[in-house]
Amino acid sequence: MQNTWRRLGTSVGTIIVLLMLMLLVSGCTSESILPKDESYMTQTEEKKVKEAAIQYIKNRYNKGFEVKQVSKDHVFGGYYIIEGYMEDGKNTQVYITGNPPNDFDDTYVARLWENELEPRIKGIAEQSFDLRLMKPVGYSSGKKRAKYTGEVPSVYEVLKNGGDQDFELNLDLEVYPHNGKFEEDISKFLNELRKMNFNNVIITIYVYKDELKTAPKNIRTGKYLLYRYNIFGDIQKIDINNLDQYKTVIKH
């Protein structure tokens, strides 16, 4: 009997300790649980970051920069995102990230080249496919810092001279079967990109039933999806006439 009470007492003691811990945790203020919000900036701090961003662009590209907004990382602080526009005659939208004055990076080259490529690639897509939609072109060097400074060359000049293997082309397209010719269309499209001297690509192509053309605008498009192609790698080496390894048949 004594052993029974001893075991029971131990169990009750354990339960009481657990309950106390739960009450302690639930009683903690959100301030003690959640990380402190570090996003607050004084006017002086924001002014210094703006000035540093403008000077960074001037030093790197010899251009003016109009700051639209400055924000600061709310968890770590000291890491800034500056949104603005290059004074390059095109008002190219640019994001500068990092810490001033010597740890900034920017999206200027990628955004400039994406804007140049968009109409050309969309034109090729419209000629190649029964096109439903092409999402905005993505063309960047990923985590690598762009090596271009001063007057950035046109992307077509770079491609003409063999391209830049650090950059990767990202495309999402939605197409219709085109009387069963969609795979020929894909090969034709990829061949045009190859001729432009692109290298690394991630291209996703969705093939939809023709019935989607007349479906209500708010309909769930997934029910009309037939195939998905996830094409990736160096397009100069991809067998563009044998796409089975990149193909997924959608089963409803």
C-alpha positions in Angstrom: 0.0 0.0 0.0 2.8 2.4 0.9 4.4 1.7 -2.5 1.1 2.4 -4.2 0.8 5.8 -2.5 4.5 6.5 -3.2 3.9 5.9 -7.0 0.7 7.9 -6.9 2.5 10.8 -5.1 5.3 10.8 -7.7 2.7 10.9 -10.6 0.8 13.7 -9.0 4.0 15.6 -8.4 5.0 15.2 -12.0 1.6 16.4 -13.2 1.8 19.4 -10.9 5.3 20.3 -12.2 4.0 20.0 -15.8 1.0 22.2 -15.1 3.2 24.8 -13.5 5.4 24.9 -16.6 2.4 25.2 -18.8 1.1 28.1 -16.7 4.5 29.7 -16.8 4.7 29.5 -20.6 1.2 30.7 -21.1 1.7 33.5 -18.7 4.7 34.8 -20.6 4.2 38.1 -22.5 4.4 38.0 -26.3 7.4 40.3 -25.9 9.4 37.6 -24.1 8.4 34.9 -26.6 8.6 36.7 -29.9 11.8 38.3 -31.3 12.0 42.0 -30.8 10.9 44.0 -33.9 14.1 45.6 -35.2 12.5 47.3 -38.2 12.1 50.7 -36.5 14.3 53.5 -38.1 14.9 57.0 -36.9 14.7 59.7 -39.5 18.5 60.1 -39.3 19.1 56.4 -39.9 16.7 56.3 -42.9 18.4 59.4 -44.3 21.8 57.8 -44.0 20.6 54.6 -45.7 19.1 56.6 -48.6 22.2 58.6 -49.1 24.4 55.5 -49.0 22.1 53.8 -51.6 22.3 56.8 -53.9 26.1 56.9 -53.6 26.4 53.1 -54.1 24.5 53.4 -57.5 26.5 56.4 -58.5 29.8 54.6 -57.8 28.7 51.3 -59.4 26.8 52.5 -62.5 27.5 56.3 -62.6 23.8 57.0 -62.6 21.3 58.8 -60.4 18.9 56.8 -58.2 15.5 57.9 -56.9 14.6 56.3 -53.7 11.0 55.3 -53.3 11.0 53.3 -50.0 13.4 52.1 -47.3 12.6 49.1 -45.1 14.6 47.3 -42.5 14.7 43.6 -41.5 12.3 43.3 -38.5 14.2 40.3 -37.0 17.9 41.0 -37.4 18.0 44.8 -38.1 20.9 46.3 -39.9 19.7 44.7 -43.2 18.0 47.1 -45.5 15.8 46.9 -48.6 15.8 50.1 -50.7 13.3 50.3 -53.6 13.7 52.9 -56.2 14.2 53.9 -59.9 17.4 54.3 -61.9 17.8 57.5 -63.7 18.8 55.7 -66.9 16.2 57.0 -69.3 14.0 54.0 -68.7 13.1 54.4 -65.0 14.2 50.9 -64.4 12.8 49.7 -61.0 15.6 48.4 -58.8 16.0 46.9 -55.3 19.1 47.4 -53.3 19.7 45.1 -50.4 22.2 44.7 -47.6 24.1 46.9 -45.2 25.6 50.3 -46.1 28.1 51.4 -47.1 30.1 48.4 -48.4 27.8 45.4 -48.4 25.1 46.4 -50.9 23.8 44.4 -53.8 21.2 45.3 -56.4 18.9 44.0 -59.1 19.7 46.5 -61.8 21.3 44.3 -64.4 18.7 41.5 -64.0 15.8 43.9 -64.2 17.2 45.8 -67.1 17.8 42.6 -69.1 14.4 41.2 -68.1 12.7 44.3 -69.5 14.7 44.0 -72.7 14.0 40.3 -73.2 10.3 40.3 -72.4 8.9 41.6 -75.7 11.3 39.5 -77.8 10.6 36.2 -76.0 6.9 36.8 -75.9 7.0 37.4 -79.7 8.8 34.1 -80.1 6.3 32.3 -77.9 3.3 33.8 -79.8 4.9 32.5 -83.1 5.7 29.1 -81.6 2.6 28.2 -79.7 -1.1 28.6 -79.4 -0.3 30.7 -76.4 -2.6 31.3 -73.5 -0.2 33.1 -71.1 3.4 33.9 -70.6 4.4 35.1 -67.1 7.1 37.8 -66.7 10.6 36.8 -67.8 13.1 36.1 -65.0 16.8 36.4 -65.9 19.3 36.7 -63.1 22.6 35.4 -61.7 20.9 34.0 -58.5 23.1 34.5 -55.5 26.1 35.6 -57.5 26.8 39.3 -57.5 26.4 40.7 -61.0 29.8 41.6 -62.4 28.7 44.5 -64.5 29.5 48.1 -63.6 29.4 51.5 -65.4 27.3 51.5 -68.6 25.7 48.1 -68.6 25.6 46.5 -72.1 22.4 45.4 -73.8 21.5 41.8 -73.1 21.5 41.3 -76.8 25.0 42.4 -77.1 26.0 40.0 -74.3 24.1 37.1 -76.0 25.6 37.9 -79.4 29.0 37.5 -77.8 28.2 34.0 -76.4 26.0 34.8 -73.5 26.7 34.9 -69.8 26.7 31.4 -68.1 26.2 33.0 -64.7 22.7 34.0 -65.7 19.7 31.8 -65.7 16.5 32.2 -67.8 13.2 31.5 -65.9 10.0 31.2 -67.9 6.5 29.9 -67.2 4.2 29.5 -70.2 0.6 28.2 -70.6 -0.3 26.8 -74.0 -3.0 24.9 -75.9 -2.5 21.6 -77.8 -2.5 23.3 -81.2 -4.1 20.2 -82.9 -1.6 17.9 -81.2 1.5 19.9 -82.3 2.3 21.2 -78.9 5.5 19.1 -78.5 6.7 20.2 -81.9 5.9 23.8 -80.8 8.0 23.3 -77.6 11.0 22.0 -79.6 10.7 25.0 -82.0 10.6 27.4 -79.1 13.6 25.9 -77.3 15.5 26.0 -80.6 14.9 29.7 -80.9 16.2 30.3 -77.3 19.2 28.1 -78.1 20.0 30.3 -81.2 19.9 33.3 -78.9 22.9 31.8 -77.0 21.1 31.3 -73.6 22.7 28.7 -71.4 21.0 27.8 -68.0 17.3 27.7 -68.2 14.3 26.7 -66.0 11.3 26.6 -68.2 7.9 25.3 -67.2 5.3 24.8 -69.9 1.7 23.9 -69.0 -0.5 22.4 -71.8 -4.2 23.0 -71.4 -7.3 21.6 -73.1 -8.8 23.8 -75.8 -12.0 23.8 -73.8 -10.4 26.3 -71.4 -10.6 29.0 -74.1 -14.4 29.2 -73.6 -14.5 28.4 -69.9 -15.7 31.0 -67.4 -12.9 33.3 -66.3 -13.2 32.3 -62.6 -13.0 28.6 -63.4 -10.3 26.4 -61.7 -7.9 26.0 -64.6 -6.2 22.8 -63.1 -9.1 20.6 -64.3 -8.2 21.5 -67.9 -4.4 20.8 -67.5 -3.1 17.9 -69.7 0.7 18.0 -69.4 3.4 19.8 -67.6 7.0 20.1 -68.9 9.8 21.1 -66.4 12.8 21.8 -68.7 16.0 22.7 -67.0 19.7 22.7 -67.5 22.0 24.1 -70.2 19.8 24.6 -73.2 22.8 24.2 -75.5 23.1 20.6 -74.3 19.4 19.6 -73.9 18.0 17.2 -76.5 15.2 19.5 -77.5 13.6 16.9 -79.8 13.3 14.3 -77.0 11.4 15.9 -74.1 9.9 12.8 -72.4 12.2 13.0 -69.4 10.8 16.5 -68.7 7.1 15.6 -69.2 4.5 14.9 -66.6 1.1 13.5 -67.6 -1.6 15.1 -65.5 -4.2 12.6 -64.4 -7.6 13.9 -63.2 
